[in-house]
């Protein structure tokens, strides 16, 4: 082994590999990492005098070794296995939205809009554009008005709440349009569905954090965000086991969007201090009972509904696993 290079990578199949840690003939230590073996030399050059550029050689060798290790580990950890790729090619989406807002508003409007946009517009471009209407407001609001789920300096002006409502509406509309554009142009594919679903997965968290910030949820906002993400997670898991994603009347995605618009309009008109207005004073129910604000009650109701929704999804999953 060339001892001028302190770290070298040797890759081989795990079958027949050496023990997890052993010393080879050169006095180097071999360590098993996944399907790769990293051999680290314990003998490093300590005499730099008389060897011009020895320090530079060692640095470059370390960099090359690190890049090689990273690439080999990535190569042996594919995002999709061969079996997953075959299943992906055979996948057929099944689902439906029975929400009143979808049936009577989003679906008709999305169809009307899709028929009036050029066919050369890629469905994934529509998906990405819709996601940006979640990502950009999130970045702007938390960068300008602070990172906590309550008011900081500067004070949030009224127009921000209306602007967020518009951005959320555009995100929802574009999310409805991308699939229709894909079917219209014959570009429907499982990969397109993964991209759409992946953007939605991020958008759920971003939109919930925006809502927690603008309505001053405080520490309870963390619970709200996690509960919302849990709904999305278990709904996706339910789709996996049931074979389709079917949203009932009153679902949070379609019908819940109307509540979102109303929630943004209230602070836009009256200011978001109304959410922290006192409803029940301290000691109202019993000695030591906490002070309760409007947001405390709203948050308790929201998390209760979210928990029930998750339980329903888990129940459906367990029924189909039997």
Backbone torsions as a table, in degrees:
resi	resn	phi	psi	omega
1	UNK	NA	140.3	178.3
2	UNK	-71.9	112.8	-175.0
3	UNK	-84.3	-3.8	174.7
4	UNK	-69.9	-19.6	-179.7
5	UNK	-110.0	110.9	-173.7
6	UNK	-68.7	-31.2	-178.5
7	UNK	-122.1	130.5	176.3
8	UNK	-135.6	153.4	-179.6
9	UNK	-113.1	130.3	174.2
10	UNK	-121.1	121.5	179.0
11	UNK	-106.8	144.5	176.1
12	UNK	-162.1	164.5	177.2
13	UNK	-64.2	146.6	-176.7
14	UNK	-62.3	-33.1	177.7
15	UNK	-64.6	128.0	179.6
16	UNK	82.3	6.2	-179.9
17	UNK	-73.9	161.4	-179.8
18	UNK	-72.8	167.5	179.0
19	UNK	-56.7	162.7	-176.4
20	UNK	-51.7	-34.7	-179.7
21	UNK	-149.2	123.1	-179.2
22	UNK	-154.7	159.8	180.0
23	UNK	-101.4	129.1	-179.6
24	UNK	-90.3	-172.9	-174.2
25	UNK	-66.0	-26.6	-178.1
26	UNK	-86.1	0.8	-178.7
27	UNK	83.2	17.0	179.2
28	UNK	-95.4	155.3	-179.6
29	UNK	-101.0	125.9	178.8
30	UNK	-99.9	130.5	177.9
31	UNK	-124.7	131.8	179.5
32	UNK	-84.0	123.8	176.1
33	UNK	-128.3	103.2	-178.3
34	UNK	60.9	-122.2	-179.5
35	UNK	-101.5	13.0	179.5
36	UNK	-122.0	156.1	175.0
37	UNK	-120.0	123.1	177.8
38	UNK	-100.9	124.3	-179.4
39	UNK	-107.2	114.9	-176.7
40	UNK	-108.1	122.6	-179.4
41	UNK	-77.6	136.3	175.6
42	UNK	-92.0	-5.7	-179.5
43	UNK	-103.2	103.4	179.5
44	UNK	-108.7	155.4	179.1
45	UNK	-69.8	122.1	178.6
46	UNK	-108.9	-11.7	-179.4
47	UNK	-107.5	94.5	-179.4
48	UNK	-84.3	-20.0	-177.8
49	UNK	-68.6	135.7	178.3
50	UNK	87.7	-10.3	178.9
51	UNK	-116.2	99.9	-175.6
52	UNK	-68.7	129.3	177.2
53	UNK	77.5	17.7	-178.6
54	UNK	-64.8	-40.1	179.6
55	UNK	-62.8	-41.2	179.2
56	UNK	-65.7	-38.3	179.1
57	UNK	-62.9	-44.0	-179.4
58	UNK	-64.2	-42.0	179.9
59	UNK	-62.7	-46.9	-179.7
60	UNK	-63.6	-39.3	179.7
61	UNK	-64.0	-41.3	178.3
62	UNK	-63.2	-42.7	179.3
63	UNK	-61.6	-45.8	-179.6
64	UNK	-63.5	-40.4	-179.9
65	UNK	-65.1	-42.0	179.8
66	UNK	-62.9	-44.1	178.9
67	UNK	-63.4	-39.1	179.5
68	UNK	-65.4	-43.1	179.0
69	UNK	-61.7	-46.7	-179.8
70	UNK	-60.0	-43.9	-179.1
71	UNK	-65.5	-43.4	-178.0
72	UNK	-65.7	-40.1	177.7
73	UNK	-64.0	-40.2	178.5
74	UNK	-65.7	-39.8	-177.5
75	UNK	-65.6	-30.4	-177.5
76	UNK	-91.7	2.4	177.4
77	UNK	-124.3	72.5	-176.7
78	UNK	-67.0	147.1	178.2
79	UNK	-66.5	-39.2	178.6
80	UNK	-125.5	130.7	174.8
81	UNK	-75.4	169.1	179.2
82	UNK	-62.8	-38.7	178.2
83	UNK	-64.5	-40.5	179.0
84	UNK	-64.5	-36.4	178.8
85	UNK	-64.1	-42.0	179.0
86	UNK	-65.8	-41.9	178.0
87	UNK	-64.8	-34.6	179.5
88	UNK	-65.5	-39.2	179.6
89	UNK	-65.4	-31.0	-177.3
90	UNK	-91.4	-1.4	-174.1
91	UNK	-71.2	137.8	174.7
92	UNK	-126.9	125.1	-177.9
93	UNK	-72.8	140.7	175.0
94	UNK	-138.2	131.6	-179.7
95	UNK	176.9	175.0	179.4
96	UNK	-169.3	153.5	179.2
97	UNK	-122.1	116.2	-179.0
98	UNK	-103.0	10.4	177.0
99	UNK	-62.2	144.2	-177.1
100	UNK	-64.9	-37.8	178.8
101	UNK	-65.1	-34.3	178.5
102	UNK	-72.1	-47.1	-174.8
103	UNK	-65.1	-42.4	-172.0
104	UNK	-103.7	-7.4	-178.6
105	UNK	-132.1	-65.3	-172.8
106	UNK	-62.6	-47.8	-176.3
107	UNK	-64.1	-50.2	178.3
108	UNK	-61.4	-41.8	-179.1
109	UNK	-68.1	-39.5	178.8
110	UNK	-64.5	-40.7	177.1
111	UNK	-61.8	-43.1	-178.9
112	UNK	-63.8	-40.8	-179.0
113	UNK	-70.8	-40.8	-178.3
114	UNK	-63.4	-35.4	179.5
115	UNK	-67.9	-11.5	-176.0
116	UNK	-114.1	6.5	175.1
117	UNK	-106.3	153.1	-178.0
118	UNK	-63.0	149.3	-179.8
119	UNK	-72.7	-18.2	-178.5
120	UNK	-76.6	-9.1	176.9
121	UNK	-73.7	119.0	-176.0
122	UNK	-70.9	140.0	177.2
123	UNK	-57.4	-38.3	179.7
124	UNK	-65.8	-29.0	176.0
125	UNK	-67.4	-38.8	176.0
126	UNK	-64.3	-42.9	178.3
127	UNK	-59.9	-47.9	-178.3
128	UNK	-64.6	-41.3	178.9
129	UNK	-61.9	-42.0	177.7
130	UNK	-62.7	-40.9	178.9
131	UNK	-62.7	-35.8	179.5
132	UNK	-63.4	-26.9	176.6
133	UNK	-73.5	-6.6	169.9
134	UNK	-101.5	-42.0	-174.5
135	UNK	-70.8	-43.5	-176.8
136	UNK	-66.9	-48.3	175.7
137	UNK	-58.7	-38.2	178.5
138	UNK	-59.8	-50.4	-178.8
139	UNK	-62.6	-42.1	-177.2
140	UNK	-67.5	-46.1	-176.6
141	UNK	-64.2	-45.9	-177.0
142	UNK	-76.9	-24.4	177.3
143	UNK	-76.1	-36.5	-174.8
144	UNK	-89.9	-40.8	-170.3
145	UNK	-107.3	11.3	176.1
146	UNK	97.8	163.4	-172.7
147	UNK	-102.9	3.6	178.9
148	UNK	-94.3	158.7	-179.4
149	UNK	-86.1	45.2	173.0
150	UNK	-157.0	171.8	-176.0
151	UNK	-67.9	136.4	173.4
152	UNK	-130.8	-174.5	175.9
153	UNK	-91.6	138.0	-1.6
154	UNK	-78.4	164.2	178.8
155	UNK	-67.3	141.7	-178.4
156	UNK	-74.8	119.2	179.4
157	UNK	-73.5	162.0	-175.1
158	UNK	-62.6	-35.3	-174.6
159	UNK	-64.9	-23.6	-179.7
160	UNK	-63.4	-38.8	-178.6
161	UNK	-66.6	-41.7	178.2
162	UNK	-69.4	-37.3	178.4
163	UNK	-64.1	-39.8	178.3
164	UNK	-65.9	-38.4	177.5
165	UNK	-62.3	-40.5	178.7
166	UNK	-65.9	-43.8	179.9
167	UNK	-62.3	-41.4	179.1
168	UNK	-65.7	-39.4	177.9
169	UNK	-62.3	-43.1	179.6
170	UNK	-65.5	-39.0	176.1
171	UNK	-60.7	-45.5	-179.2
172	UNK	-64.1	-42.5	-178.6
173	UNK	-66.4	-45.1	-179.9
174	UNK	-66.4	-31.6	176.7
175	UNK	-67.2	-29.6	175.6
176	UNK	-79.4	-29.0	-173.4
177	UNK	-81.7	-30.0	-172.6
178	UNK	-63.0	-42.5	179.0
179	UNK	-66.7	-37.8	179.3
180	UNK	-68.0	-37.5	176.8
181	UNK	-67.2	-37.0	178.6
182	UNK	-64.1	-44.3	179.0
183	UNK	-69.9	-34.1	179.4
184	UNK	-65.3	-38.6	-176.9
185	UNK	-97.6	2.0	-179.9
186	UNK	71.6	28.4	-178.1
187	UNK	-109.8	19.3	178.6
188	UNK	-66.5	136.6	-180.0
189	UNK	-158.2	154.5	175.9
190	UNK	-60.1	-35.2	178.7
191	UNK	-65.2	-37.0	175.6
192	UNK	-63.1	-37.6	177.7
193	UNK	-66.1	-40.0	178.5
194	UNK	-62.9	-42.0	179.6
195	UNK	-64.7	-44.2	179.1
196	UNK	-62.8	-47.6	-178.0
197	UNK	-67.7	-35.2	177.9
198	UNK	-65.6	-42.7	176.9
199	UNK	-63.6	-40.3	177.9
200	UNK	-62.6	-37.8	-179.4
201	UNK	-61.1	-40.9	177.0
202	UNK	-73.3	-39.5	-176.7
203	UNK	-63.0	-34.7	178.5
204	UNK	-57.5	-49.9	179.9
205	UNK	-64.1	-42.4	-178.8
206	UNK	-63.9	-47.0	-178.4
207	UNK	-65.3	-37.6	179.4
208	UNK	-67.7	-36.9	177.3
209	UNK	-69.2	-35.6	174.9
210	UNK	-62.2	-45.6	-179.9
211	UNK	-62.7	-41.8	179.1
212	UNK	-63.3	-37.0	179.4
213	UNK	-70.3	-49.0	-173.4
214	UNK	-72.2	-23.0	179.7
215	UNK	-104.1	8.2	176.3
216	UNK	56.5	53.8	178.9
217	UNK	-71.8	-19.8	-179.7
218	UNK	66.1	-145.2	-178.6
219	UNK	-62.8	-29.2	178.2
220	UNK	-65.0	-17.4	178.6
221	UNK	-63.3	-30.9	177.9
222	UNK	-63.4	-43.7	177.8
223	UNK	-63.7	-40.6	179.6
224	UNK	-62.4	-44.8	-179.0
225	UNK	-64.1	-44.7	-179.9
226	UNK	-65.9	-38.6	179.3
227	UNK	-65.6	-39.6	178.5
228	UNK	-65.2	-43.2	177.7
229	UNK	-66.1	-32.5	177.6
230	UNK	-64.2	-38.9	176.9
231	UNK	-59.3	-46.5	-179.1
232	UNK	-64.5	-42.2	-178.5
233	UNK	-62.0	-49.3	-175.9
234	UNK	-75.1	-26.9	173.7
235	UNK	-66.2	-39.3	176.6
236	UNK	-67.5	-40.1	177.6
237	UNK	-65.9	-37.3	176.8
238	UNK	-63.7	-40.8	176.8
239	UNK	-59.5	-38.1	-179.0
240	UNK	-63.1	-44.4	-175.9
241	UNK	-84.3	-36.6	-176.9
242	UNK	-79.6	-31.9	-178.8
243	UNK	99.0	8.5	178.3
244	UNK	-173.8	159.9	178.9
245	UNK	-113.6	107.1	-177.0
246	UNK	-118.2	117.3	-176.1
247	UNK	-97.9	126.2	-176.1
248	UNK	-81.4	175.5	173.6
249	UNK	-61.8	135.1	-179.8
250	UNK	85.4	13.1	-179.3
251	UNK	-68.0	156.4	-173.7
252	UNK	-70.5	-23.6	-175.5
253	UNK	-76.2	-52.5	-176.8
254	UNK	-88.7	-63.3	-178.2
255	UNK	-69.3	-30.5	178.0
256	UNK	-66.8	-23.1	179.2
257	UNK	-63.8	-32.7	177.4
258	UNK	-63.0	-41.7	176.9
259	UNK	-63.6	-34.8	178.3
260	UNK	-64.1	-44.0	179.5
261	UNK	-63.2	-40.5	178.6
262	UNK	-64.9	-41.9	-179.3
263	UNK	-63.3	-35.0	178.0
264	UNK	-76.8	-29.4	-178.9
265	UNK	-72.4	-35.5	-177.9
266	UNK	-60.3	-53.9	177.7
267	UNK	-69.1	-24.7	176.3
268	UNK	-63.9	-30.9	-179.6
269	UNK	-92.6	-45.6	-172.4
270	UNK	-105.9	-7.4	-174.4
271	UNK	88.8	151.4	-174.9
272	UNK	-83.8	5.2	173.1
273	UNK	-68.1	-19.6	-179.7
274	UNK	-64.2	-24.4	-178.9
275	UNK	-74.6	-22.3	179.8
276	UNK	-105.9	15.4	176.1
277	UNK	-68.2	141.6	-177.1
278	UNK	-72.2	130.7	175.9
279	UNK	-104.6	-46.3	177.3
280	UNK	-127.4	126.0	-179.5
281	UNK	-72.0	165.1	176.7
282	UNK	-61.6	141.9	-178.2
283	UNK	68.0	17.7	-178.3
284	UNK	-67.0	-43.8	-176.4
285	UNK	-89.0	-39.2	179.8
286	UNK	-161.7	165.2	179.1
287	UNK	-62.3	121.9	-179.1
288	UNK	94.9	-3.1	177.1
289	UNK	-66.6	140.4	-174.3
290	UNK	-74.4	160.8	172.7
291	UNK	-71.0	133.2	-177.8
292	UNK	-116.6	130.6	177.1
293	UNK	-103.1	173.4	178.1
294	UNK	-60.3	-38.9	-179.4
295	UNK	-68.5	-33.7	176.6
296	UNK	-59.2	-43.3	-179.4
297	UNK	-70.4	-42.1	178.3
298	UNK	-62.3	-43.3	-178.6
299	UNK	-64.8	-41.7	178.9
300	UNK	-62.3	-42.1	178.4
301	UNK	-65.5	-44.2	-177.7
302	UNK	-62.3	-47.7	-177.9
303	UNK	-66.2	-34.5	176.7
304	UNK	-62.8	-47.1	178.1
305	UNK	-62.6	-42.1	179.4
306	UNK	-62.7	-41.1	178.9
307	UNK	-63.8	-42.7	178.1
308	UNK	-62.2	-40.8	179.0
309	UNK	-62.0	-42.5	178.8
310	UNK	-64.7	-41.2	179.3
311	UNK	-62.2	-40.3	178.1
312	UNK	-62.7	-42.6	178.6
313	UNK	-63.3	-43.5	179.3
314	UNK	-63.0	-40.4	178.7
315	UNK	-62.2	-42.7	177.8
316	UNK	-64.7	-36.7	178.3
317	UNK	-65.0	-46.7	-178.3
318	UNK	-64.4	-36.0	179.5
319	UNK	-65.3	-36.1	-178.3
320	UNK	-84.4	-15.2	177.2
321	UNK	-83.3	-18.4	-178.3
322	UNK	-70.8	NA	NA
